[in-house]
Amino acid sequence: MDVVGETPDIEFASHFVESQRAANSGCRYMLAVHNRRTSSLTVLPTPKIPHILTRSVKALKTDPGESAPSALAYREARTALGETFGTKKARAAIRAEERNRVDVNAMQGVMQHVMDGIEKGAENLMTTEEAKETEDSNRLIPKFNATTSDPAEVYPLHNIIPEAEWKIINTSEFDTTKLAGDMTGLLPTARPEWIQNHLKSLENVSSPKAARKTWKLVYYVSALFQLRWITGRKGLSKDIIHRKMKGVPTIIVDGLLSRFTETSRDNSALYVFNGMETKLLAYLLALCLRVDGYASNPEVIARDLSLPAARVNELFRNLGCKIKKMTEGQLAKAGLSKSLGNTKMAVLTAPVEFPKVSRGKKARR
């Protein structure tokens, strides 16, 4: 049973849980009877449980029709108050906040349009595999086999020397020559130390077929050295280059000029520099690796090219080489002298791995 009551200012209502708790604790109502005649007071027990009343002041009750202000109304009121009574700095901050505020309602109408534009633009983005293929195709190195586990197959011979140029290299005069000193006159140039070392090695090759193949490779490396030396950055006409490379078959000279030179604006001169020089050096080093059994000495080649060793090491790395010292067993297997044990060699490994493209250092804040 609920008990309620009120006065002009206060409302009363029984609280069931508190009333039950009071009854359980032993509280009871007692009825007191006063006898005026005898002036006596009799207290009688009753079965009713006590009622604990709660009170509420009518004047403090919230109007149920009144709700809390919205965030927008609160912000507008706060802004108006700041504009009216705020300092100059506070008013400037309020205006800046209003300028930077994003109107979400206005954005709702264009969000789908923005999302559609993003999806349309993403359709033209390359996948990871496509990006890798594009990066590989733009490398200034011979075409390579990325899946083979044999270093000899990473750079196929005719991806470096076209088959027509390979076949035209004459070996008849070489067949009748046995000494390195006599071989020098058959080459476009014999100045490089690397070439001199391999001419001496050819004196001891027992297999005529293997000797002819090595001779052709050395001959082509010599032609690349000669082209780089005579052109440099000054630029020469095609006729002058042919005269300076006297004795080199025309088909080889024309092939080298088409692949490793750039033409001046008036087509009067040919140059080997920047990207073309990097490409020429990459092909030259790829041939050196093939002759050296895929372990070349960068120090010797750097001296021959008149380049810093660090630059030549970088070129070897771009071909997929590791610059490292070789063990005695590895040197013996490659047919190299034990004296090279303390020399860092450029070793081609397979499957070939190229250095990651540097994205540059993060800017300091």
C-alpha positions in Angstrom: 0.0 0.0 0.0 1.3 3.4 -1.0 0.8 6.5 1.1 0.9 10.0 -0.4 0.2 13.4 0.8 1.0 17.0 0.3 1.1 20.5 1.8 1.0 23.7 -0.2 4.8 23.6 -0.6 5.8 19.9 -0.2 4.8 16.6 -1.6 5.1 13.3 0.4 5.2 9.7 -0.9 6.0 6.4 0.7 9.2 4.7 -0.3 8.4 0.9 -0.6 12.0 -0.4 -0.3 12.9 1.8 2.7 9.5 1.0 4.3 10.1 -2.8 3.9 13.6 -2.4 5.3 12.3 -0.6 8.4 9.6 -3.4 8.9 12.3 -6.1 8.7 14.4 -4.4 11.3 11.4 -4.7 13.8 9.9 -1.2 13.6 6.1 -1.1 14.2 3.4 1.5 14.6 1.9 1.7 18.2 -1.5 3.3 18.8 -1.6 5.5 21.9 -5.0 6.1 23.6 -5.3 9.0 26.2 -8.1 8.7 28.8 -9.0 12.3 29.8 -11.2 11.1 32.7 -8.4 9.1 34.3 -5.5 11.0 32.7 -4.0 7.7 31.6 -2.2 6.8 28.3 -2.6 3.3 26.9 -0.2 2.1 24.1 -1.6 -0.6 21.8 0.3 -2.6 19.1 -1.0 -2.5 15.4 -0.4 -4.9 12.5 0.4 -2.1 10.1 4.0 -1.8 8.8 5.7 1.6 9.0 5.8 3.9 5.9 9.0 5.8 5.2 8.1 9.0 3.3 10.2 10.9 0.8 9.8 14.6 0.4 10.1 16.9 -2.6 9.7 20.6 -2.7 7.2 21.7 -5.4 9.1 24.9 -6.3 12.3 22.9 -7.1 10.7 20.3 -9.4 11.9 20.5 -13.1 9.4 21.4 -15.7 9.1 18.2 -17.8 8.6 20.2 -21.0 11.9 22.0 -20.6 15.0 20.2 -22.1 18.7 20.8 -21.9 20.1 23.1 -24.6 21.6 21.4 -27.7 25.4 21.6 -28.5 24.7 24.1 -31.3 22.6 26.3 -29.1 25.3 26.2 -26.4 28.0 27.1 -28.9 26.0 30.0 -30.3 25.3 31.3 -26.8 29.0 30.9 -25.8 30.0 32.7 -29.0 27.6 35.5 -28.5 28.8 35.9 -24.9 32.4 35.9 -26.0 31.8 38.5 -28.8 30.0 40.8 -26.3 32.2 40.6 -23.2 35.4 38.8 -24.4 38.8 40.4 -24.8 40.2 41.3 -28.3 42.3 38.1 -28.2 39.4 36.0 -27.2 37.2 37.4 -29.9 39.9 36.7 -32.5 40.1 33.1 -31.3 36.3 32.7 -31.6 36.4 34.0 -35.2 39.3 31.7 -36.1 37.4 28.7 -34.6 34.3 29.6 -36.6 36.3 29.8 -39.8 38.0 26.4 -39.2 34.8 24.6 -38.2 33.7 22.0 -40.7 30.0 22.2 -41.5 29.0 18.5 -41.2 25.6 19.0 -42.7 27.0 20.7 -45.7 29.5 17.9 -46.2 26.9 15.2 -46.2 25.8 16.1 -49.7 29.3 15.8 -51.2 30.7 12.9 -49.3 29.5 10.3 -51.8 30.8 12.4 -54.7 34.3 12.5 -52.9 34.2 8.8 -52.3 33.3 8.1 -55.9 36.2 10.2 -57.0 38.6 8.4 -54.8 37.5 5.0 -56.1 37.7 6.2 -59.7 41.3 7.5 -59.1 42.3 4.2 -57.4 41.4 2.2 -60.5 44.5 3.6 -62.2 46.9 2.8 -59.4 49.4 0.0 -60.0 49.5 -3.1 -57.9 52.6 -4.0 -56.0 53.6 -6.5 -58.7 53.0 -4.0 -61.5 55.0 -1.4 -59.7 57.9 -3.8 -59.3 57.8 -4.8 -63.0 57.9 -1.1 -63.9 60.8 -0.4 -61.6 62.7 -3.4 -63.0 62.1 -2.4 -66.6 63.5 1.1 -65.8 66.8 -0.1 -64.4 69.8 0.9 -66.5 71.1 -2.7 -66.6 70.8 -5.6 -69.1 67.6 -7.5 -69.1 67.8 -10.2 -66.4 66.2 -13.4 -65.2 64.9 -12.8 -61.7 63.9 -16.4 -60.9 67.0 -18.4 -61.8 69.2 -19.8 -59.0 72.3 -19.9 -61.3 74.4 -16.7 -61.4 75.4 -17.6 -65.0 71.7 -17.3 -66.1 70.9 -14.0 -64.4 72.2 -12.0 -67.4 71.9 -14.0 -70.6 74.8 -13.4 -72.9 72.7 -12.0 -75.8 70.9 -9.6 -73.5 74.3 -7.9 -73.1 75.9 -8.5 -76.6 73.3 -8.8 -79.4 73.8 -12.1 -81.3 74.7 -10.4 -84.6 77.5 -8.5 -82.9 78.7 -11.6 -81.1 79.0 -13.6 -84.3 80.9 -10.9 -86.1 83.8 -10.8 -83.6 86.8 -12.4 -85.5 88.7 -15.1 -83.7 90.9 -16.3 -86.6 93.8 -14.0 -85.8 93.5 -14.9 -82.1 93.8 -18.6 -82.9 97.2 -18.0 -84.3 98.3 -15.9 -81.3 99.7 -17.5 -78.2 101.2 -14.6 -76.2 99.4 -11.8 -74.3 101.7 -9.2 -75.8 100.7 -10.3 -79.3 97.0 -10.2 -78.4 97.0 -6.5 -77.4 97.2 -5.3 -81.0 94.0 -7.2 -81.9 91.9 -5.2 -79.3 90.3 -1.8 -79.5 92.3 -0.9 -76.4 94.5 -3.0 -74.1 95.3 -0.3 -71.6 93.1 -1.5 -68.7 94.7 -3.6 -66.1 91.7 -5.9 -66.1 92.2 -6.7 -69.8 95.9 -7.3 -69.3 95.2 -9.7 -66.5 92.8 -11.7 -68.7 95.1 -11.7 -71.7 97.8 -13.4 -69.5 95.2 -15.9 -68.3 94.3 -16.8 -72.0 97.9 -18.0 -72.5 97.1 -20.9 -70.2 93.6 -21.9 -71.4 93.8 -25.4 -72.8 90.4 -25.6 -74.5 90.3 -23.7 -77.8 86.5 -23.3 -77.6 86.6 -21.8 -74.1 89.5 -19.6 -75.1 87.6 -18.2 -78.2 84.6 -17.4 -76.0 86.6 -15.6 -73.4 88.5 -13.7 -76.1 85.2 -12.5 -77.6 84.0 -11.3 -74.2 87.3 -9.5 -73.5 87.2 -7.9 -77.0 83.7 -6.5 -76.3 84.7 -5.2 -72.9 87.7 -3.5 -74.6 85.3 -1.9 -77.1 83.2 -0.5 -74.3 86.3 0.9 -72.5 87.3 2.5 -75.8 83.9 4.1 -76.5 83.8 5.6 -73.0 87.3 7.0 -73.3 87.0 8.6 -76.7 83.5 10.2 -76.2 83.6 11.2 -72.6 81.4 14.4 -72.1 82.7 16.4 -75.0 80.7 14.8 -77.8 81.9 13.6 -81.2 80.4 13.1 -84.6 79.6 9.5 -85.7 82.3 9.6 -88.4 85.0 10.6 -85.9 84.0 7.9 -83.5 84.2 5.3 -86.3 87.7 6.5 -87.1 88.8 6.4 -83.5 87.5 2.9 -83.2 89.3 1.7 -86.3 89.4 -2.0 -86.6 86.1 -2.6 -84.7 83.4 -4.0 -87.0 80.9 -1.3 -88.1 77.9 -3.3 -86.9 79.4 -3.3 -83.3 80.2 0.4 -83.4 76.8 1.3 -84.7 75.1 -0.9 -82.1 77.1 0.7 -79.2 76.3 4.2 -80.4 72.5 3.3 -80.7 72.4 1.9 -77.2 74.8 4.0 -75.2 74.9 7.5 -76.7 72.6 10.5 -76.8 72.4 12.9 -79.8 72.9 16.7 -79.6 70.0 19.0 -80.6 71.4 19.6 -84.1 72.3 15.8 -84.5 75.9 16.8 -85.1 77.5 15.1 -82.0 77.0 12.0 -79.8 77.5 12.0 -76.1 78.0 9.4 -73.4 77.0 10.9 -70.0 74.5 10.7 -67.1 72.1 7.9 -67.6 73.8 6.6 -70.8 77.1 6.4 -69.0 75.5 4.5 -66.1 74.0 2.1 -68.6 77.3 1.5 -70.5 79.1 0.9 -67.2 76.4 -1.6 -66.1 76.8 -3.6 -69.3 80.6 -3.5 -69.1 80.6 -4.7 -65.5 78.1 -7.5 -66.3 80.5 -8.8 -68.9 83.4 -8.5 -66.4 81.4 -10.7 -64.0 80.9 -13.3 -66.7 84.6 -13.5 -67.5 85.6 -13.4 -63.8 83.3 -16.3 -62.9 80.8 -13.9 -61.2 83.3 -12.6 -58.6 85.1 -9.4 -59.8 87.6 -7.2 -58.1 86.1 -3.7 -57.9 89.4 -2.1 -57.0 91.1 -3.1 -60.3 88.1 -2.0 -62.4 87.8 1.3 -60.5 91.4 2.2 -61.4 90.8 1.3 -65.0 87.7 3.5 -65.2 89.3 6.3 -63.1 86.3 6.2 -60.8 86.1 6.1 -57.0 85.8 2.6 -55.6 82.5 3.5 -53.9 81.0 4.4 -57.3 82.0 1.1 -58.8 80.7 -0.8 -55.8 77.4 1.0 -56.2 77.2 -0.1 -59.9 77.9 -3.7 -58.9 75.2 -3.6 -56.2 72.8 -2.3 -58.8 73.5 -5.4 -60.8 72.6 -7.5 -57.7 76.1 -8.2 -56.4 77.2 -8.5 -52.8 80.4 -6.7 -51.9 82.1 -9.0 -49.5 85.3 -10.9 -48.7 85.5 -14.5 -49.9 86.7 -17.5 -48.0 89.6 -19.6 -49.2 87.2 -22.3 -50.4 85.2 -19.8 -52.4 88.3 -18.3 -54.0 89.6 -21.7 -55.0 86.2 -22.6 -56.5 86.2 -19.4 -58.5 89.8 -20.0 -59.6 91.1 -16.9 -57.8 94.3 -16.4 -55.9 94.4 -16.7 -52.1 96.0 -13.3 -52.0 92.5 -11.8 -52.6 91.3 -13.1 -49.2 91.4 -9.6 -47.7 89.9 -7.9 -50.8 86.2 -7.2 -50.9 84.9 -8.8 -54.1 81.7 -8.1 -56.1 79.9 -11.4 -56.1 76.8 -12.0 -58.1 74.2 -14.1 -56.3 71.0 -15.8 -57.5 68.1 -15.4 -57.4 69.2 -11.8 -58.0 68.3 -9.2 -55.4 68.5 -5.5 -56.0 69.1 -2.8 -53.4 65.9 -1.0 -52.3 65.3 2.4 -53.7 66.2 5.1 -51.2 63.3 7.5 -50.4 65.6 10.0 -48.8 66.1 11.1 -45.2 63.3 12.4 -43.1 63.4 16.2 -42.7 64.4 17.4 -39.3 61.9 19.4 -37.5 
